[in-house]
């Protein structure tokens, strides 16, 4: 989760740009693209970045199983202690890192996140992954790419490219966490002069 989804409390009312059926179609398309590129997904391991990336990784694993008939290992990768913005905000709760029993050594690790923004979350994920093992390759799947990269990071699989301004906030909602599936776009609330 880049700095996008955490802006929820600091934004004005948002409008949905994607609903549940759109998200389901995008995940199905991404799953088919993974199978095509990985030639069956036999050595793919999915690692979701908490919170919503984990739910998306589990959904992708289910779709991959439907397509290939094989169980695809899925886990989670907490990046909290690898973030470069820890000192800039309040303390963060640590999430869990769960690596599947098959491990990641020599496998294709597919990082899964909800929104790609600056690229700093993915940089932190790559650092965290390096402390766990050495995959054969690392790829990235995101539900939404909103642009505004600050680092040279690009997603291999994108559900939706959503051009945004820096004044806008993108919020992904998933049933497992929020009670519904949607992608919302709204304006960030501006702070009055003199307040921070």
N, C-alpha and C positions, 0 to 999 in steps of 0.2 A: 504494500500500500504506500504509494508516494504521498506527498504532502497534499494531494487532491482530496481524498476522502476524509481526512481529518479536519477539513474546513467546514464541516457540516454546521457546527454551532455558530459559525461566523459568516453565515450567508443569508441572503434574502430569499424569499420563497422561490422554490425551484420548479421547473416544468419537466415532465418526463420526456426524454428523447428516445428511449427504448423501453419496451414493456417485456413481460415474461416470454411471450412467443418469439419475440425478436432474439432474446438472449438464448433461448433453447435452439433456435436455428443456427445462431453463430457458433455455439458450442459443437453442434453436429458437424458443421462445416470444418471447424478447426480439427475435430477428431479425424475426419476423412483426410485432411491435409497432412496430419501427423502420420497416419498409416501409409499414405503415399510416399512421403519423404523418408520415413524410417523403414520402408519396405516390410511392413507388417507390425512394427512396434514391439518386436520380441525383446529388445534390450533397453526399452524406454522405462525410466523411473520418473514419476511426476512428483514434484515437491511444491506445495502451495505455500505462498508467503502469507502468514496470518494477517488479518482474519479472513477476509473474503476470498483471498487466493486459495486458501485450503478448501473451502467449499467448492470453488470452481475446479480445482484439481480433482476432487472426488467425483464431480459430475463428468469431467472429461474421462476419468478412468472408467466410469460406467459405460459411457458411449463407446470408448475404445474396446471394451469387452463385448459390447453388442456387435461391433463391426468385425472383430478378429476372433471372437470366441475364446479369448485368453484373458486371464486376470492380469491387469497392469498394476505394478506396485505403486502405491501412492503414500506420501507422507507430508510433513510440514517442515519448514525451515524458518526458525525465528532469527530475525536480523537485528533485534533491538540493540544489542551491545556493539554492533558493527556500524551503526548509523553515525553520520558526521554532524548531526544536529542535536545530539543528546543534551549538550550544554545550553542550547537555545530555548528549551521549553521545560515544562514540568516533567517530573519523573514519569517514566513509562513502565507499564506492567510487562514483565517478561512473558512471552508466549512459549509454547512447547516446540522443540525440534524433535520430530519423529522420523527416523530413517527406516525404511522398510528392511526386513530381514535380509533381503537379497543384496543390500548395500548399494553403493554407487560406483565402486571401483570398475573402471573399464566400460561403464554403461553410458547411455545417452540420458542425461538429466534434463528434464524439461521443467524449468521454473514457471510457475503459474501465478499471476497477480491480476488484480481487478483493473487498475488504471496505470498506464505508463505516462509519466509526466516529465520530471527533470532527469530521471535516470538514476538518481542517487539511491533509491531503494534497491534497485537491481545491482548497483555497484556494491552495496552492503551485502546483498545476497551472495554475490560472487566471492566476496571475502569470507563470509561464513562457510560457504561450500568448500573453499580451499582448506579450511581447518578440519573438515570432516573426511575428505578423501580426494581422489583424483579421477573424476569421470573421464570417459573417452571424449565426450563433447557435452557442451551446455547450450541449450536452446531456451527461448523465452516465448511464452504464450500470454497474451493479455486480452482482456475483454474489450477495453477501450484504450486507444492511443490518442491522447489529447494534444500532443505536440509539446513545444517549449523545452526541448532537451537542453540540459546543461553539461551532459557528458556524452561521449560517443557510443551510445547504446541504442540498439534497434531490436524490435521484436521480430521473431521469426514467424509468429502466428498472431494475427490481430483480428478480433471480432469486428470492431468498428473503428475507423479513423474518424475522430470527432474534433474538427478544428475549433479551438476555443481562444478566447483572449485571456490574458493574465488576470483580468478583473472577474473572470468567471470561475466557479467551483463546480467540479464534477463529483457526484456522489453515486456510487453503485449500491443498490439495495438487493439483498438476496434473502429468499424465504427463510433459510436456516438461521439468519441473524436478525432480519428486519421484518419478517412476516410477509414479504412480497418481493417479486423480482422486478427491478426497474433500474434505469440509469437516468439520473436527474441532472439538469443543468440549471444553475442559478448564478446570480451576481453575488460576489463577496460583499459583505457589509463593510463600509468604510469606517475607519476609526475617526471620531471628531478630533480636530486640531488640538494638540496638547495632551492627548491621551494615548497610552500605549498598552 
